[in-house]
């Protein structure tokens, strides 16, 4: 077999492998989207994809699913590992809710905040600049 024939065969194999990989990624993404669509509305979820800031106040928007009252708390973890509860409620009705977290006393570094219920934990990370 000549070098040109060998390169043609190799390019064909690589093309088939690329198409197979793209099909696999597409199927995985579709399965993820379908699973998310099926479970949407069953669990507490963030309303927005990104954090919203108003000055040094972090605005956290979340949605509680229909079907009853929900006990929830919001915890903040500092870069040194200290965890403190900054908000807590015994009963939260279904619908959209907003919490405003004052971050003026947060030390610089990577913090996380968690919305904790009996059935799940939603967590996001926040970088506080120097």
VEXDREN-2710 file (C-alpha; in Angstrom, 1 decimal):
% VEXDREN-2710
k/r/px/py/pz
1/UNK/0.0/0.0/0.0
2/UNK/1.4/3.4/-0.9
3/UNK/1.7/6.3/1.5
4/UNK/-1.2/8.2/-0.2
5/UNK/-3.5/5.2/0.1
6/UNK/-2.6/4.7/3.7
7/UNK/-3.3/8.5/4.5
8/UNK/-6.7/8.2/2.6
9/UNK/-7.6/5.2/4.7
10/UNK/-6.5/6.9/8.0
11/UNK/-8.5/10.1/7.1
12/UNK/-11.6/7.9/6.5
13/UNK/-11.2/6.2/9.9
14/UNK/-10.7/9.5/11.7
15/UNK/-13.7/11.0/10.0
16/UNK/-15.9/8.1/11.1
17/UNK/-14.5/8.3/14.6
18/UNK/-15.3/12.1/14.7
19/UNK/-18.8/11.5/13.5
20/UNK/-19.3/8.8/16.1
21/UNK/-18.0/11.0/18.9
22/UNK/-20.3/13.9/17.9
23/UNK/-23.3/11.5/17.8
24/UNK/-22.4/10.2/21.3
25/UNK/-22.1/13.8/22.6
26/UNK/-25.4/14.8/21.0
27/UNK/-27.2/11.7/22.5
28/UNK/-25.8/12.5/26.0
29/UNK/-26.9/16.1/25.8
30/UNK/-30.4/15.2/24.7
31/UNK/-30.7/12.7/27.5
32/UNK/-29.5/15.3/30.0
33/UNK/-32.0/17.9/28.6
34/UNK/-34.9/15.3/28.7
35/UNK/-34.0/14.3/32.3
36/UNK/-33.9/18.0/33.4
37/UNK/-37.2/18.7/31.7
38/UNK/-38.8/15.7/33.4
39/UNK/-37.6/16.7/36.9
40/UNK/-38.2/20.5/36.5
41/UNK/-40.7/21.7/38.9
42/UNK/-40.2/18.7/41.3
43/UNK/-37.3/20.2/43.2
44/UNK/-36.2/23.5/44.5
45/UNK/-34.1/25.3/41.9
46/UNK/-32.3/28.6/41.3
47/UNK/-34.4/30.9/39.1
48/UNK/-31.3/32.4/37.4
49/UNK/-28.2/30.8/36.0
50/UNK/-25.9/33.4/37.5
51/UNK/-25.7/35.3/40.7
52/UNK/-27.1/38.8/40.8
53/UNK/-25.4/41.6/42.8
54/UNK/-26.6/45.0/43.9
55/UNK/-23.6/46.7/45.4
56/UNK/-22.2/44.3/48.1
57/UNK/-25.6/42.5/48.4
58/UNK/-26.0/39.1/46.8
59/UNK/-29.5/38.6/45.5
60/UNK/-30.5/34.8/45.5
61/UNK/-33.6/33.9/43.6
62/UNK/-35.0/30.4/43.9
63/UNK/-38.2/28.6/43.1
64/UNK/-40.0/26.2/45.5
65/UNK/-42.1/23.5/43.7
66/UNK/-45.8/23.3/44.0
67/UNK/-47.2/20.9/46.6
68/UNK/-46.8/22.3/50.1
69/UNK/-44.7/24.0/52.6
70/UNK/-40.9/23.6/52.8
71/UNK/-38.5/24.2/55.6
72/UNK/-35.2/25.8/54.3
73/UNK/-32.1/27.5/55.5
74/UNK/-29.2/29.3/53.8
75/UNK/-25.7/28.6/54.9
76/UNK/-22.6/30.6/53.8
77/UNK/-19.1/28.9/54.0
78/UNK/-16.1/31.2/54.2
79/UNK/-12.7/30.5/52.6
80/UNK/-11.4/29.3/56.0
81/UNK/-14.2/26.7/56.2
82/UNK/-16.4/28.5/58.7
83/UNK/-20.0/27.7/58.0
84/UNK/-22.8/30.0/59.3
85/UNK/-26.5/30.0/58.8
86/UNK/-27.6/33.4/57.5
87/UNK/-31.3/32.7/56.9
88/UNK/-33.8/30.1/58.1
89/UNK/-37.5/29.5/57.8
90/UNK/-39.8/26.8/59.1
91/UNK/-42.3/27.0/56.3
92/UNK/-41.9/28.4/52.8
93/UNK/-44.8/28.3/50.4
94/UNK/-44.4/27.2/46.8
95/UNK/-43.4/29.8/44.2
96/UNK/-40.6/32.2/43.5
97/UNK/-38.6/33.7/46.5
98/UNK/-35.7/36.0/47.0
99/UNK/-33.0/36.2/49.7
100/UNK/-30.7/39.2/50.0
101/UNK/-27.3/38.3/51.5
102/UNK/-25.2/41.2/52.8
103/UNK/-21.7/40.5/51.8
104/UNK/-20.0/43.6/53.2
105/UNK/-18.4/41.7/56.0
106/UNK/-17.3/38.7/53.9
107/UNK/-13.6/38.2/53.7
108/UNK/-11.9/38.2/50.2
109/UNK/-11.7/34.7/48.6
110/UNK/-14.0/32.0/47.4
111/UNK/-17.2/31.6/49.4
112/UNK/-20.1/29.2/48.9
113/UNK/-23.7/29.5/49.8
114/UNK/-26.2/26.7/50.1
115/UNK/-29.9/26.4/50.2
116/UNK/-30.6/23.4/52.4
117/UNK/-34.0/21.6/52.5
118/UNK/-34.9/18.2/53.9
119/UNK/-34.5/16.6/50.4
120/UNK/-31.7/18.5/48.7
121/UNK/-28.9/21.0/48.8
122/UNK/-28.4/23.7/46.1
123/UNK/-24.9/25.3/46.2
124/UNK/-23.1/28.0/44.4
125/UNK/-19.7/29.5/44.7
126/UNK/-18.9/33.3/45.0
127/UNK/-15.6/35.0/44.6
128/UNK/-15.1/38.1/46.7
129/UNK/-12.3/40.3/45.3
130/UNK/-9.6/41.8/47.5
END
